[in-house]
Amino acid sequence: MAERHRSIEGVVLEPNQHKVFVKVRADHELDGMIRPLMFRPEDGAAAKIDRILEIKRAAATKAGGQGIRYTCRVGNNQIYLFHDRDIWFIEV
């Protein structure tokens, strides 16, 4: 069965095997910086971000797209969390 295309605020969420869209809880600092604290896939459990290792503008090489890339430590794993316009995703 084909996966349906969804959209959030006019942005079409294309199915992609390397991209998992997530909900993010974040602190928005007074200087405009966004610091993600935790994320949760639509059908998964919440994951706490233990530490942000790096923040920079970068392309999602596997998943396609670009935005602000947060290199995060989650438990013993390092993940890339992207903020692209108003959409958040992790690259898998």
C-alpha positions in Angstrom: 0.0 0.0 0.0 1.4 3.4 -0.9 2.1 5.8 1.9 -0.1 8.9 1.8 1.4 12.4 1.6 0.6 14.6 4.5 1.2 18.3 4.9 1.8 20.6 7.8 1.1 24.3 7.3 1.4 23.9 3.6 4.6 21.9 3.6 4.1 18.5 2.0 5.7 15.7 4.0 7.1 13.3 1.3 7.6 9.7 2.4 11.4 9.0 2.7 13.1 6.0 4.2 15.9 8.2 5.6 13.7 10.8 7.2 11.5 10.5 10.3 9.3 13.5 11.2 9.2 14.2 14.9 7.5 16.4 17.4 10.0 18.4 19.4 9.9 20.1 22.8 12.4 23.0 22.9 13.4 26.1 24.8 13.3 29.3 22.8 16.0 31.6 24.2 15.7 35.4 24.3 18.5 35.7 21.6 16.3 33.6 19.2 18.3 30.4 19.7 16.2 27.2 19.7 17.4 24.4 22.0 15.6 21.1 21.5 15.1 19.1 24.8 13.3 16.0 23.6 11.6 14.6 20.5 9.0 12.0 19.7 8.1 10.2 16.4 4.4 10.0 15.6 4.3 6.4 16.5 7.1 6.1 19.1 8.2 6.9 22.6 9.7 10.3 23.6 13.5 10.5 23.6 15.4 13.0 25.9 18.3 14.8 24.3 21.2 14.4 26.7 23.5 16.9 25.1 23.7 19.1 22.0 27.1 18.6 20.5 26.9 21.0 17.5 24.5 23.4 15.8 25.0 24.5 12.2 23.2 25.0 8.9 23.7 21.8 6.9 22.1 19.6 4.3 20.6 16.2 5.2 22.8 14.1 3.0 20.8 10.9 3.3 17.3 12.3 3.8 17.4 15.3 1.4 16.5 18.8 2.5 18.5 21.2 4.6 18.1 23.4 7.6 19.6 23.8 11.0 21.3 20.5 12.0 21.5 19.7 15.7 24.1 16.9 16.4 22.7 15.4 19.6 23.6 12.8 22.1 20.7 10.6 23.0 21.8 7.8 25.4 24.8 6.2 23.8 23.7 7.3 20.3 24.6 10.4 18.2 21.7 11.6 16.0 21.1 14.4 13.5 18.0 16.4 14.3 17.0 18.9 11.6 14.8 22.0 11.8 13.7 22.9 8.3 11.3 25.8 8.2 8.7 24.7 10.8 9.3 21.0 10.4 11.5 18.8 12.5 13.0 15.4 11.4 15.7 13.0 12.3 18.0 11.4 9.7 18.1 7.6 9.9 
